[in-house]
Amino acid sequence: MIVTSNIVNDLNTAFQLINMGTNDKIRQGEQLLQQIRGDIQYPKVLFDYFQAYEISLGLRAAIELKLWFKEYRNFDDYQAQYVQNVVQTIKQHIISAYIVSEAPLIHQLKDAIVYVASRDFPTQWPNLMAELNQFLAHPDYVYKTLKLIYKLTEKYVYQSRSDPLYEEIIITCDTTHHNLLLLAKSLIQQIEALQNLQLSYEILKTLLKVFYNLNFQDLHPHFEDNLQSWMEFMKVVLRLQPVQGVEQFLFKCKGEALKCVLLYAMKYRDDFGDLIQVFSSEIWNVCTQTSAGRDSDKIVLCALRYFKTLIAWQDMKAFFEQNIKILIESLIIRNLSLSKDEIGMFSDEPQEFIEKFFEQSDLESRRAQAVELFKTVTKHFNQQVNLIIQEYLQAYIQSGMNGVDNEIILINLIIEASTSSFTSKDGTIDIILSQENVLGFYTHCLKPKLGQIFEMQQQNQSVESKFTPIQLAFYCRYLFYFRNVIDKVELPTLATLVSKLQLSKKTTLSNIACYTAYSLINVRQDVKNYANHQLYFENVNISQYLQLILTDCYNNIKQQQKLETYSLKLTNSLINLLKQEIFNAIAALCNLLQDLLKNIKLEYEFQNVHLVFEIIASVIDVCIIAKNSEAANQLQQSILNQLDELLRENKGDVTNFVLQIYSLFLQVQTNASSYYQNLLQNFLEIQNWNESNSSLFQAYIIFFQFGFQGTNLPTAQLQTILKSIVSHSTPSYTELSKFLIKSNSQWTNIVLAIIFEQYNIQQQSQPQISSKSKATHLSQRLINKEVFLLLAHVFTTYGVEVLVNECSKISPQLLESFLINELGIIKSISQRSERKFIFTMLSAILFSGQYIIHLILRFLTQQSWNHVFQAMVENITLKKRNPLKFMGRVTDREVTSSSGFQPLKPVIARNNPDKILNDEDKLFSAQFKTYYSNPIVQQQLPIQQLLTKQQQELLSNLIQSV
């Protein structure tokens, strides 16, 4: 094949320009390359070029060749046929060029070969593996060859099973297996002779990776016939002894060998079964030799996963019963102690440490995998595990209970063996381990230590002079997990003791102490009843303990440099439990809240800012319940200037929170009424209701709800505001509408007129839905659902008569027309609380009418009645088919704003929407049953025409159930 010199000259010029490095030269070089890339000879020129020119220009050519082949793999048949001769010529020489190349050229060629092979092997490049197999037998080229084979076979692990893939795997195994097995045997000889160990280990690691790839999809006959030889090879690898200076290379090899053994155990159990016990012994022997460093992670993680798989096998039960203690000692105990990384994290990264400490967020660490294995072991060998832990417990007591590491391991063993069912919210619920072991450690080991801590605290001695911060943290961990097992009478004392630890200078221990104290005082009355969220100490007077803990929180927050989540959570919880007892410390609380508000300005983090305002809201809420205006005034006087300053800064989230606090102050007699009235007048200005402020609308409305109580509403201004936010389709309009409708029935007609005026505009502007306007249509449908909910609010507030009459005043067929237009919403509505409101309203509309001889319906025409009835039954049918879609959680208040508005809990409690507690399906069925019992209805209503047979059966079953 003749290559014109012009292409070579242009290529040379382009590379030289690019290597000059200036923007203009690079651009010129790229433009020149672009001109010659379409030439059929381009890849051949690149291939020749990188072999003939100096390294800098040659490397550029190799990169361009790789990129060209990357495109080639996606060529269609015509494109591939067009360049077939050129590619075929390159394939004849590229393997040899790869073998003799060095870095960095070799990396580009390796990728280029993989790209070509992904399209052409084996059909258009049948001799690829045969050519590589020749180099496997050559000591100088074996490492490069193995690296390339590994890259070529990597896809066998992640690609789905297919006939072409199987054909390729069979060809690869048939061609290379013999030399791979010979290489495995010769490598062991070289390593045992200590010959060039680092390179030998690198080759060994790559060989094991190739073995894994080739065996991942299926067990090839060559590997099956030579199973004993390969498994003997794996055993030898696991038994290799480390040599100083290259230990990390050997550990990586052992990790790959374990990965291969695990693959065989999981996928080829019938062939591998006889060797499982042998390898089990080998593996835990290897694990006892590993260090705590990350270089051993792969070995340990593979071993942990390996045994977790085998533990559940019934035919391995006898083996593990005999060896369970060895397994626990060699794999589990070694990985339940604190690593150096965790100790460093305890000091430097409190938040991350606590997440792993309580919530087990590190799913892939040695410790996490050891925990998973131990849970599985405990589940299948519960009696043996209980006896082993009892032995460890007795040995620890007899040793004088010394040694922090042993204590931590024992605590972890008891926790992990017990927690088959665990949530961070409720602690351990179902305990697998015997309570004798759980409470035995608490009674004989932990209680005496806690007694010493208590005495030191009483004498104002430094607890950390005798107990390390990490040791104290693990005592907290035990109490946190087993707070449902320990006698509840002891929990207040324990919470008080733990609370003192929050004053530690160690941030991690301080936060752990707060979180533990919080958990101890918030233990649920019935932890196994998920419907009962009542706290045990809501009905038990422990105020003397809570006040002591609140004092600790006060002192802790005073010394903090920034807001800490756990101390804020604990403080808020204490206020809610103490209730009116907080008035004894209202002055201190006012000082505390002043400090918290100062810290908001220093460092903003949403979660902590939210908690600060939850604390303020909780205090005001107690004042409201107790009707204690004096305490409320004292609090208001102490923080009002700071709140006003925050309000003037106009930061979205903070402004929302401040206005909610003001709405609470308005519910108790305070001395700042003129300040709030001025704010109300300011927020009535229409410029405050533009789209850029939409995130604040919800807070404005809540402020209005309490600010305008007992006064005449400014009708003109509120109408203007409502029209503005409705025209911009801001979901907050429903909240403002509800407020206005509930304040006075005369507002109902005004609000509905404004809403339906905008609804009609939208209907006229979008008569048809195209694919391009789909997103806009979905937005419109969401808004129409809000209209539905608003109608339901009118119904729940004033009844069906008022709803129908008010709609009729606007237009005689308004309600009927809306329902028919929005049948799609009726059919698909699935959010739980929304569905309740809408279905309850529709049931009243359908079944509340009076009937004369000819079945004249009061609210809807017969045809419209039929359509709405059909839509509701279709929705019920869909719910029965797909119940998960209809399991939306019912909350006290559904926030309709999409602005990210976050309501404070006391505000939610005092701003309840209409509540409909009935099961909407049963309500529909009961009302239909009464309605259908009328003989005239039975004659006139064409049920068989309206409903499918399945829907008729469903409706019949529902009627029978009520």
N, C-alpha and C positions, 0 to 999 in steps of 0.2 A: 504494500500500500504506500503510495507516494504522498508525502506531506509537503505542502508548498512552503517555501522559505518565508513568504510574506506573513503567514500566521505566526511562525516562530519569532520573526522580527517584531511583530506587533505585540506578541505576548511578552517578549523581553522588555520592550519599551514600557508596556503597562506596569510590569512588576517593578521596574526601576523607578518609575514615577511614584508608585504607591510607597515604596521604601524611603523616598525622600522625606515623607512625614508631614509636609505642609498641607493645609486643607485644599489649596488649589491644585497641587500636584496629585494628591490622592483622588480628587474629583476627576481630573483628566485621565488618570490611570483606570479608574472604574468605568469611565465612559468608553475608553478604548477596549476594555475587557467585554463590555456589553455588546460592542459591535461584532466581536469574533466568537461570542459564546454560541451563536446559532450555527456555526460551521460544523459540519459532520465530523471533521477531523479534530475538533477542539479537545476531547478527552484524551485522544492518542498523543497529541502534542504535549499536554500536561504531563502525561505519564513519562514520556521521554525526557521532558524538561527537568523534572525534579531529580532524575538520576544523573543528569549531565552537568548541572550548574551548582554553584556554591550553595552552602546551607541556607542562607537567608532567602535567596530567590527560589531555591528548590522547595523550601518549606511552604512558601506562598503557593507554588504550583500544586503541592500535595493537598493543601487545604482546598484549593479550587476543585481539584479532582474529587475529593470527598464530597463537596457540596453538589457537584454535578451528579454523582452517583446517588446522593440522597434524593435528588429530583427523579433520577432514572427509575428508582424502585416504584414510583407512582405513575410511570408512563402507561398509556394505553397500548393495546397490541400493535396499532399502526406505528406509533412513535418508537416502540421497542424494535420493531422489524426494520425501521429506517436506519437505526444505529447498530444493528445486530453485528455486522462485520467488525466495526471498530471495537465494540465491547468484547467480542470474542477474542480479538487480538490481545487486548489488555488482560483478559482472564488467563491467557496462556502464560503470562509472565509475572502477574501481580503477586502471587504467593512467594515466588523466589525473591522478588524485590522486597517483600515484607520481611522475609527471614533474614536477609543480610542488612536490613536497615537498623538504625539505632534511633533513640529518642532525639528530637521530637518527631521526626518523620514517621516513625513506626506507628505512633498513635493515630495519625491521620490515615495511614494505609489500612490499619486494622478496622477503623470505622468504614472506610470505603469498601473493603471486602465484605463486611457485614451487610452493608446496604445492597450490594450486588447480589449476595447470596439470598437475601430476603425475597428477591424476585426470581432469581434464576436457579437456585438449588432446590431440588436435584434435577429438574427436567432439562434446563438449559446449561447446567454446569455439573454434569454427573460425576466428574472426576475430582471434585473439590476435596472431599474427605480422603480419597485415596492419596492425593498429593500431600495433604497434611499428615496422613498416617506415616508416610515415608520419613518425614522429619521427626516424628515421635521417637524413632529409633536412633536418632543422632543426638549424642549428649550435648553438643554445643547449641542445638536449636530447640531442644525439647521444651524449655520454659516459654519461649516465644510462641511455639506451636500450641501448647496447652492454653495459654492466655487467649489465643485466637479461637480455639475450639470452645472455650468457656463462653466467650462473647457470642459465638454462633449458636450455642445450645441454651443460652439464657432464656430464650423465649419459650422453651419447653415447660417452664415452670408457670408462666403467667398466661399462656395462650390456651383457649378452650380446646377440648378434644375435637379432632377432625381427621378425616381420612388422609388428606395431604400431610398433616403434621405427623401422623403415625408412620406414614411412608418415609418421611424424612428421618424420624427417630430410628426406624429399623435400619435404614441405610447407614446412618452414623454409627450405630452400635455394631452392625455386621462388620464395618470397615475398621473400626478403631479398637474394639474390645481387646483383642489379643495383645496389642502393643500397650494398651493402658494397664492390663494386668501385669505384664512383664515390667513395666515402669514402676508399678507399685512395689513389686518385690525388690527391684534393684535400689529403689529409694530407701527402703528400710535398711538394706545392707550398708549404703553410704552413710546413713545417719548413725547407725550403730558403730561404724568405723570412724565417726566424728569427722567426716570429710565435707568440707565446705558447708557447714551446718546451715548458715543463714539462707543460702541459695536453695539448699535441699528442702528446708522447711517451706520456702516460698513455692517451690514446685509441688511439694506434698499438699499444701493448702489448695492450690489451684486444681490439682488432680481430684481432691475430695469434692470440690465444687462441681467439677465436670461429672463425677460419679452421681452426685445429687440430681443434676439436671437430667442426665440420661435415664434415671430411674424414677423420676417424678410422675410421669404419666402412666407408665405400666412397667411390669417386670419383664424385660427382654429375655428370651431363652438363653443367650450367652451368660447373662448375669445369674439367671436361675441355675444353670448347670454348674456355675463356678461359685455358688453362694458360700460354700465353706471357705474357699480361698479368700474371697473378699471379706468375709466376716472375721477370718483369722487376721487379715491385714488390719481391719478396724481395731481389733483387740490389741494388736501390737502397738498401733498408734496411741491408744489410750494408756498403754503401760510405759511408753517412752519416758525416760527420766530427764528432767530439765538439766541443761548445761548453763553454767553461769555466763551471763552476757547475752544470751539469745532465748531466755525463758519466754518472753512475750510472743516470739514466733511459734514456739511449740504450743503454747496455750491456744493460739488461734487455730492451729491444726487440730487440736483435740476438740475444740468447739465445732469445727466442720465435721469431724468424725461422729460426734454425738448427734449432730443434725441428721446425718445419714442413717444412723442407727434408729433414731426416732422416726424417720420416714418409713423404714422397713417395718418397725413395730406397729405403726398405725395403718399402713396401706397393704402390707403383705404378711399379715399375721399368720396365715396358714403355713407359709413357707418359713417364717422367721420364729415361730412359736417356741421351738426347742432351744433357741439361743437366748431367749429373753432373760431367763434367770442368770445365765452366765454374764450377760452384759449388765444386768442390774448390779451385780457385785462389782464389776469393773468400774461402773460409773460412779458409785458412791465412794469407791477407793480414790478415784481421780478427784472427786470433789473435796475430800479431806485434805488434799495436797494444794488446793488452790488458795490464792491470797485474797484479801478483801479488795484488791485493786480492780480497776475497770478492765484490765487486760484479761481477767478470768471470767468476765460477765457472760460471754457467749457459752462457755462450758456450763456454768451453773444454771443459766436460764434454760438451756436445752435439757439439762438433767431434770430440772424441776417440772418442765412440761412433759418430759418422757414418763416420769413416775405418776404424774397426775392422770395420764392416760391409762396406765397399767393398773392403778389401784382399783379401778371399777371392774376389772375383768374377774369373773367368777373363778376361772381356772387358775388365777394367780393368788387366790385368797390364802391358801395354805402357806405359800412362799412368803407372803408379806406378814402373815401372823407370826412367823418365826423370826422375821428380820425387821419388824416395825421399829424397834428401838434403834437399830443401826441407821435406818432411814431417817428417823427424827434427828438423831445426833449428827449425822454426816451432811444432811441437806437442809433441815429446817432450823435447828438451833443456831447453826453457824450464820444463818442469814436473818435472824431476828434481832441480833444485836445492832447497836448503832454504828453506822459506817462513818468514816471520816467526813464524807460529803454531808451527811445528815448533821453531824456535830457542827460543821461550818455553817450550814444552813440555819441551825438553831441560833447562832450568834448574829448572822448577817442578813438572813431573809425570813423574818418572822411569819409573814403571811403565807408564804409557800410551805414553810415547815408545818404550820398549823393545819393547812388543808390536807397535807399528807398524814399528819398525826391523828386527826379525827375522822376525816372523810375518805381516807385511802384513795387519794386521787392519782397516785403514782402507779399506774396499772402495769408498767413494763419493767419495774425495778426488780432486783433480786428479792428484796423483802416482800414486795407485792406478790410475786410468784410463789414464794415460800409460804405465804399466808394462804393462798389459794390451794396449794398442795396440802397444807395442814388441815384446812377445813374438810377437804375430800377424805383425808386419812381418818379424821375424827368421825366423819359420817359413817364410814365403812368399818372402822375398827374402834368403836367408841369405848368399849370395855378396856381394851389394851391401852388406849391413850389415857384414860382416867387413872389406870394403875401407874403408868409411867410418870404422869404429872404428880401423882401422890408421892412417888419415890423422890422426885426432884424437890417437892415441897418439904418433905421430912428431912432430906439431906441439907436443905438450905436452913431450916430451923436449927438442926443439930450443929451446923457450922457457926452458929452465933449470928446468923443473918447479916453477914458481912459481904462486901463486894458489890459495887453498884452495877457492874456489867451483868452478874448473875441475877441480880434482883430485876433488872430491866428485862432480861430474857424470860424469866419466870412470869413476870407480869404479861408480857406479850404472848407467851404460850397459853396462859389461862384465858386471855381476852380472845385470841384467834380461835382457840378450840371451842369457845362458847358461842361465838357470834355467827350462827347460821343465818339468822334473820336480824338485820341491823339497819337502822336509819340514824343519821346524825341527830335528827330531831328528837327521837325517843330513846336512844340508847339501845342496849341489848334487850330484846323482847323474848325470844325463844332460845333457851340455853341448852345446848347439846351436852356440855360438860356437866358432871354431877355438881349439885350445889354444895356438896361437902368440900370439893376442891375450891370452888369459887369463894365461898364464905370462909373456908379454912384459911386461905391466904389472908383474907381481910381480918379475921379474928386474931390469928397467931402472928402474922407478920406486919400487916399494914397498920392495924390499930395501935400497937405499941409505938410505932414510928410517929404516927399522927399525934399520940399522946405527948411524945417528946417535943414535937413541933408546937403543940398548944402551950406547953409549959414555957417554952422559950418565948413565944409571943406574949404571954402574960407578963413575963419579966422583961419585956422590951429588948430581948437579945436577938442578934442577927441569926435567923434560921439558916441562912446560906453559909454560915461559918461551920456548920456541921453537915448540912445536906447540900449536895450540888444542885444548881438550877435544873439540870436535866433530870436528876433523880426526883425532884419535887414535881416536875412536869409529868413524869410517869405515874406518880401517885395520883395526880389529877386525872390522868387518862383512865386509870382503873376506876375511880369514882364516877367518872363520866359515863363509862360503859355500863357499870353495874348499879346505877342509881335506882333501877327498878327492882333489884334483888335485895339491896341493903334495906334494913328496917327504916321506914319513912320517918319514924320518930327521931332517928339520928341525923337525918338529912339537914335540918336547919343548923345544927352544930357544925356539921361538916362544911356546909356552905360558908359559915362564918369563918371557920379556920382557913379554908381555901381562899376566901376573899382577901385575907391579910396578905397573901402572896402577890396580889396585884400591885403592891407597893414596891416590888422588886425593881431594881435598876435594869434588869434584863427584860427587854421589851417582850420577847417571846414568852417567857414565864408569866409576865404580867397579863398578857392577852389570854394565855391558856387558863390562868386562874379565873379571869373574868368569865370566860366561856364555860368553865366547869361550874362555877358558882351559879351562873345563869341557868344551867341545865339542872342543877340540884333543886333550885327553888321553883322551877317550872315543870316538875315532873307531873305527868298526867294522872288523873284519878283512875282511869281504866285504860292502860296502855295498849291493850289488845282490841279495844273497841274504837275503830277509826272514825266512827260517827260521833263519838263523845270526846270533845276537845277540852272539857273542863279540867282545870288545873287542881291538883290535890290541895294545895295550900291556899286556894281561894276561900275555902270553908274552914281553915284551921288558923287560929290566931298565932302567928309567929312574928308579930311586929317587932318585938325586942331584938330578934336576930336580924330582921330586915333593916332596921334602923342602923345597926352596927355595920352591916354591909354597905348601906348607903353612905355612911361616913367614910368608909374605905374608898368608895368610888369618888367621893368628893375630893379626898386627899390625893388619889391617883390622878384624876383629871387635872388638878391644880399643878401637879409636877410634870405633866406631859408637855412635850414640845409641839405636838400636833394632835389632831383628833384621832382617836383609836376606836375602831368599830366595836370591838367586844366590850369595852368599858361603857360605851354609849348604849348598847343593847341591854346590858345589865342594869344600868341606871333607869332606863325606861321601864323595864320589867318591874323593878322595885317600886317605882311610883304607882304603877297599876295595881300592885299587890297591897301596898300600904294604904292606898286610897286616902281617907281623911286624916290618917296619922301623919301625912306629910306636912300638915299645918304646924306641927310642932317644930319643924325645921324650915319654915318658909323663907326666912331670911337667908339661911345658908343656900337654899335652892336658888334664890334670886341671884346671889353672888356667883353660883356655879353657872347659871344660864348666861350671865353677862360674860363670863370667861369663854363659854362655848361659842357665843356669837362673835366674840373677838377673833377666835381661831378660824371661823368661817372665812373671814377676810384675808387671813394669812395663807391658807391653803384650801383650795376648793376640790372636794371629791364628792360626787353626787350622793353616794350611799351614806357617807357620814353627815353631810348637810341635811339629808332627809331625816336621819336619826335625831339630830339636834332639834329639828322642828317637831318631830314626833314627841320628844321629851317635853317641850314647851306645851304642845297641844294636850298631852296627858295631864300636866299640872292644871291647866285651865279647865279641862274636862272634869277633874275632881272638884274644882271650885264651883262649876255649874251644878253638878249633882248635889253638892252640899249647900248650894245657894250662899256661898261664902264670898260676898262681894269685897269684903275687906282684904282677904288674901289675894283675890284677883287684882284689886287696885294696887296692892303692894308689888305684885309681879309686873303689872302693866307699867307702873311708874319706873321700875328698875330697868326695863328693857325696851320701852317704847321708842326712845331716841335711837337706839341701835337698829331697831326694826325699820324705823323711818329712813335711816341712812341707807340701809340695805335696799329698801324700796326705791329710793331715788337713783340708785346705781342701775336699776332696770335690767338685772340679769334674770333671764326667763324663769328658771327653776326656783330661784330664791324669791322672786316676786310672787310666784304662785304660792309658795309656802307662807310668805308674810301675809298675804291677803286671807289665806285660810285661818291663820292665827287671829287676825283681826275679826273674822266672822265668828270665832269662838268667844273672843272678848265681848262682842256685841250681845252675846246670849246671857251675860251676867252683868249686873249693874256696875258700871265702871264710871270713872270721872273724865273720860276723854271723848265724850259724845260729839263735841264740836269738831274735834280732829277727824272723826270718822264721817261726819256729815259733809265736811269739806272734801274728803276723798270721794264720797259717793257722787257729789256734784261734779267732781273732776272726771270720774269714770263715765259719766253720762255724756261727756263730749264725744261727738261722733268720730273725731280723729283717733281716739283710742281703740276704735273697732275696725281698723284696716287690716288687710290680710297679713301684714308683717307681724302683727300682734296676736295672731290667732291662737298661739300657744297659751296666752293669758286669759282668753275668753272664759274658760271654765272657772277660773279663780274669780274673775269679775262677777260672774253670775252667782257664785256661792256667796260672795260678799254682799251682793244685792239682796239675796234671799233673807239675810238677817239684818241688813242695814235698813231695809224699807219696811220691816215689820211694824204694824200698827200705824202706818202713815199712808197717805194717798200716794199711789204710784204716779210718777210723772209720765202720763200716758203718751204724749206727743213724742218725747225723747225716746222712750222705750220702743215705740212703734218704729221710729226711724232706725234705731239700732237693729231691731229684729229684721227689718227689710234689708238692711245692709248685709248682715251675715248670712241671711237666706239667699240673697242674690249671688254671694260668693260660694254658696254650697258648703259652708263651714258646718261640720256636724254639731258644733256647740249650740246651734239654733234650737235643737230639741230640748236642751237643758233650760235655756231661757224661756222657751215656749211653755214647758212644764211649770216653771216658776210662776209665770204670768197667769196661766190657766188655773193653777191651784190657789193663787192669791184672791181671785175674784172670777165668778162664773161669766161675768160680762166680757172678760178677755177672750173667752173661748172662740166666739165668732170672729173677733179681730185677728187672732192668731191664725185660725184656719183659713181665713180669707187671704192673708199674706202668703201662707205656705202653698195653698193651691194655685194662687196666681203664678208663683214661680214654677210650680209643677207643670202647669199648662204651657208655660213658655218653653220649658225643656221638652215637653212632648211634641210641640209644634216644630222646634228647631231640629229634632232628630227623629223624623218619621220612620226612617229605615236604618237598619244596623248593617254596616259593611264591615269587612274584615279590618279595614284600616281604622275604623272608629270603635273597635272592640273595647279598647282600654277605657275610652270615654264612656262607652255604654255601661261597662262594669261599675264605673264610678257613679254614673247616674242611677243604676239599680241600687247601689248602696244607699244613696240619698233617698230613693223611693222607699226603701225599707225603713229609714228613719221616719218618713211620713206615716208609715204603717204603725210604728211604735208610738208616735204622737197621738194618732187616733185611738190606740189602745189606752193611752194615758187618760184621754178625755173620758173614755168608757169607764175605766176603773175609778175615776174621780166623781163623775156625775151620772153614770149609767147609760144604757143603750138609747133611751128615749132622747136624752139631751144630745148625744152624739149624732143621731139621725136628724134631729130637728135643726141643729146648728149647721150641719152640712147642707140641708135642704134650703136654708136661708140664703146660702151663697149660690146654689144652683140646685134645681129639683132632683136631678139625677147624679149629683156630684159623687156621693159615696158609692153608689152602684157602679158608675163609670170607672172610678178608681179601682175598685175591687176587680173588675173584669180586665182592666189594663194590666193589673199586677198579679194575675193568676200565677205567673211564674214564681213570684216570691212565696205565695201560699204553698205551692208544690214543693219548694226547695228549702224553706226556712228550717234551720237545724240547730242554731245556737239555743241552748236550753232555756234560758230565761226569756229570750225574745220570742221563742215559740210559745211559751206559756201565755204571755201577754196577748199575742196575736190570735192564738187559737181560742182563748177564752172570749175575746171580743167577737170573733166570727161565730162562735157557737151561740152567743146571745143574739147576734143579728139573724142567724138562720132560724133559730128555734123559739124566739120570744113572741112571734106574731100570733094574732087571733085568726081563726079560720071560719069562713062562711061556707055555704053549700058548695060553691064552685072553687074552693081552695084559693081564695084571694089572699096573697101574702102581704103582710103589713110593710115590710122594709125593702124587699127586692121583688122584681118580676120573676115569674116562674123560670124563664130561661137563665137569668142571672143566678138565681138560687141554685139551679142545677149545676152550673159551671163552678161556683164556689164550693158546693158540696163535693163535687168530683175532685177538685184540687186538694181539699182537706183529706179525703180518703186516700188519694194518691200519696200525699205526704206521709200519712200513717203507715201505708204499705212500704214505702221506702225506708222508714224507720225500722220496721220489722226485718227488712232484708239487710240493712247496714246499720246496726245499732251504735257502732263506735262513732259514726259521724254525728250522732245526736247526743253525745255525752258531754256537751259543753258544761263546764262547772258553773254552778249557781253561786253567785257572790251577793253580798248585801247590796252592792251597787255596781251596776255596769257603767263604766266610763265610756261614753260615746265619742269623746274627742280623739282625733288621730294625732294630736299635737304632742303626745308624750306627757300630758298632764298627770301628775302623781298625787292622788288625794291622801290626806293624813287620816289615820284611822278614827280618831274622835270626830272628825268632820264627816266621814262616811256614816258613822253611827247616828249622827244628828241630822243627816240629810237623806233619810231613807226614801227610796222611791216607792211606788205602789207595789205591794207584795201580793202575789197570787200563789197560794200554796197548793192548790188542787193539782192533781194529775190531769193535764189537759186532755189526754186521750180518753180517760175515764169520764171526764166532764162531758166531752163531745158525745161519747157513747150513751151516757145516762140521759142527756137532753134529747138525743135522737130517738132513744127508746120511748120516752114519753111522747114525743112528737109523732112517732110512727104508730103509736097505739091507737091513734085516731083512725077510725075505719075509712073516713073520707080520704085521708092521706094515703092509706094503703091502696085505695082504688086508683087514685090520681097519680101517685109518684111512680115513674117507670124505673124502678131499681135495676131490673135486669138489663135495661138499655144504658143506664148511666154508668154501671160498674161492671168490671170484668168478673169472671167466676171466682178468681182468687180474692178479689177485693170484697165480693159478697160474703165469702167464707170468713174473711178477716173481720168484717163488720159484725157478722153474726156471733163470732167468738167474743168480740169486745162487748156486745150487748149482753151476752150470757154471763160475763164476768162482773157486771155491775148490778 
